[in-house]
Amino acid sequence: MCTYSTPKQVIVEDKPTGRKGGIEPDLFCIFKGSPFWIEIQRNQYTEQKMQAKINLYEEFFFSDEWQALHWQPEGRSPIFPSIILITPVRYAVNSEHIRIIQVASIHELMEKYRSSAKQQREGKPRSSASSGGIKINLT
């Protein structure tokens, strides 16, 4: 990550709910201006287990507790972080409320958004419509 930009507000093994059984991402950071919760999955899990993990993020989203986290921007609307799943396996997980990005590495993430930004500059339509209107600054 630091190869591309130094992340800010880095919290290793973040526990934003403050309780066991809530979301427990491996890392929280603000990277290139956007907040992320990062889950690193080296072991292969079932689709159901991964979706259950996403469901916990959705529960936290609907709790509105995240709006008061210390890193939220002052004077602007609160932002719910995107979730980056760093895993060699692609899981069929989804959420209509939060952004989930699955990549094998940060390098893949940067390449994905670099080509997306290039397409937008050239006036080409984006190939990924999964953002639901959420803007992520990675370029």
C-alpha positions in Angstrom: 0.0 0.0 0.0 2.8 2.4 0.9 4.3 1.9 -2.6 1.3 3.9 -3.9 0.5 6.3 -1.0 1.0 6.3 2.7 -2.3 5.3 4.4 -3.6 7.6 7.2 -5.5 6.7 10.4 -4.2 3.1 10.3 -5.8 0.8 12.9 -4.6 -2.8 12.9 -7.3 -5.3 14.0 -9.9 -2.6 14.3 -12.9 -3.3 16.5 -15.2 -0.4 15.7 -18.2 -2.0 17.5 -16.2 -2.3 20.7 -17.6 -5.8 21.3 -16.7 -9.3 20.4 -18.9 -10.8 17.7 -19.1 -7.5 15.8 -17.0 -6.6 12.8 -13.3 -7.2 13.3 -11.5 -6.1 10.1 -7.7 -6.8 9.9 -7.1 -3.2 9.2 -8.8 0.2 8.9 -7.1 3.0 7.0 -7.8 6.1 4.9 -6.0 5.4 1.6 -5.9 8.0 -1.1 -8.7 10.0 0.6 -11.1 7.1 1.0 -11.8 5.0 4.2 -11.4 1.2 4.0 -11.9 -1.8 6.2 -9.6 -4.5 4.9 -10.1 -8.2 5.4 -7.2 -10.4 4.5 -8.4 -14.0 3.8 -5.6 -16.5 3.2 -7.7 -19.5 4.2 -10.6 -20.5 2.0 -14.0 -20.1 3.6 -17.5 -21.2 2.5 -19.7 -18.7 0.7 -22.0 -18.7 3.6 -19.3 -17.8 6.1 -18.1 -15.0 4.0 -21.7 -13.7 3.4 -22.2 -13.9 7.2 -19.2 -11.6 7.6 -20.6 -9.2 5.1 -23.9 -9.3 7.0 -22.1 -8.2 10.2 -20.9 -5.1 8.2 -24.4 -4.4 7.1 -25.7 -4.7 10.7 -23.1 -2.1 11.7 -24.1 0.1 8.8 -27.7 0.1 9.9 -26.7 0.8 13.5 -25.5 4.3 12.6 -22.8 3.9 15.3 -20.1 4.2 12.6 -21.1 7.8 12.0 -19.5 8.8 15.3 -16.1 7.1 14.7 -13.2 9.5 15.5 -11.8 9.5 11.9 -15.0 10.7 10.3 -14.5 14.0 8.4 -15.5 17.1 10.2 -18.1 19.4 8.6 -19.1 16.8 6.1 -21.5 13.8 5.9 -20.2 10.7 7.5 -18.7 8.0 5.2 -19.1 4.3 5.6 -15.8 2.6 4.6 -15.6 0.3 1.6 -14.6 -3.2 2.4 -11.6 -4.7 0.6 -11.4 -8.4 0.7 -7.8 -9.4 -0.1 -8.1 -13.0 -1.2 -7.0 -15.3 -4.0 -10.6 -16.7 -4.0 -13.6 -14.8 -5.4 -16.6 -15.2 -3.2 -20.2 -14.7 -4.3 -20.9 -12.2 -1.6 -23.0 -9.1 -2.0 -24.5 -6.1 -0.3 -26.9 -3.5 -1.6 -25.7 -1.1 1.1 -21.9 -1.2 1.3 -19.2 -1.4 -1.3 -17.2 -4.7 -1.4 -14.0 -4.9 -3.5 -12.4 -8.3 -3.9 -8.8 -8.4 -5.1 -5.8 -10.7 -4.7 -3.5 -7.8 -3.8 -3.3 -4.0 -3.4 -1.4 -4.0 -6.7 -4.5 -5.5 -8.3 -6.7 -2.9 -6.6 -4.6 -0.1 -8.0 -4.5 -1.5 -11.5 -8.3 -2.0 -11.5 -9.0 1.6 -10.5 -6.2 3.0 -12.7 -7.8 1.4 -15.8 -11.3 2.5 -14.6 -10.1 6.2 -14.2 -8.4 6.0 -17.6 -11.7 4.8 -19.2 -13.6 7.6 -17.5 -11.1 10.2 -18.8 -11.4 8.8 -22.3 -15.2 8.9 -22.1 -15.6 5.2 -22.1 -18.3 3.6 -19.9 -17.0 1.9 -16.7 -17.1 -1.9 -16.9 -17.9 -2.2 -13.2 -21.3 -1.0 -12.1 -21.0 -2.3 -8.5 -20.3 1.1 -7.0 -23.9 2.1 -6.5 -22.8 5.7 -6.9 -20.1 5.6 -4.3 -16.9 7.4 -5.2 -13.5 6.0 -4.3 -10.4 8.2 -4.8 -7.6 5.9 -5.8 -6.1 7.9 -8.7 
